[in-house]
C-alpha cells in the first residue's frame, strides 16, 4: 500500500506535464491547419 503513496503523485505529475504539452501545442498553432499537410502532398508544384 505504501507504493501508492509514490505512484499517485508521480502519475499526477506526468499527467500534468502531458496537459501542459497539449496546451502549449494548442497555443502555438500546431492544430490550426490539420488538412493542409494532407492536401499539400497532392499538389503538383511544376
Order of alpha helices (4+ residues) and beta strands (2+ residues): alpha-alpha
